[in-house]
Amino acid sequence: MEEKGSPEAKVRMAKIQLNRKNLTVAARKHLEEKIKDNEALLRAAQNPTYKKEGRIDAAEVKKSIDRDKKVIETRSPERFGSGTEKDKEHRRAQELAESIKVGMPTDSEMKMCPPGMIAKHMNWNKENKGKIAEWKGIMRRLESDNPNAANVERLRRR
């Protein structure tokens, strides 16, 4: 087990922070749609027959488009450099998944919600917060087009 101040723990925390910054599929699609809408707005505003209450500030719309493109570029999950790196991360995700599952309330327990279940779930969540964040980041990179890739509920036993 790593100590909190050890170099390994610092690297692990830096990796978790990096993984948290990855955009989800839904967020990435939302930004892409916003860019398309703003580009269509600019094209429409250039049309001489375009009449809209209040003029469009084209410079502001262009800034918004550039800002959104930069967010997509900087926060999209990084592609793996090699197959060995991908395999290594996949193995790490499997290790984390097995570790996360320990003590995780089952689906039926969550649905029935007997006394003490909420506290049990909250304690489990608190104990596994770092592992869950790292697992989510890895899964977003491994399956960048799957919107449910980083959903912890995938790990919950039925």
Secondary structure, 3 states (H helix, E strand, C coil): CCCCCCHHHHHHHHHHHHHHCCCCHHHHHHHHHHHHHHHHHHHHHHCCCCCCCCCCCHHHHHHHHHHHHHHHHHHCCCCCCCHHHHHHHHHHHHHHHHHHHCCCCCHHHHHHCCCCHHHHHHHHHHHCHHHHHHHHHHHHHHCCCCCCCCCHHHHCCC
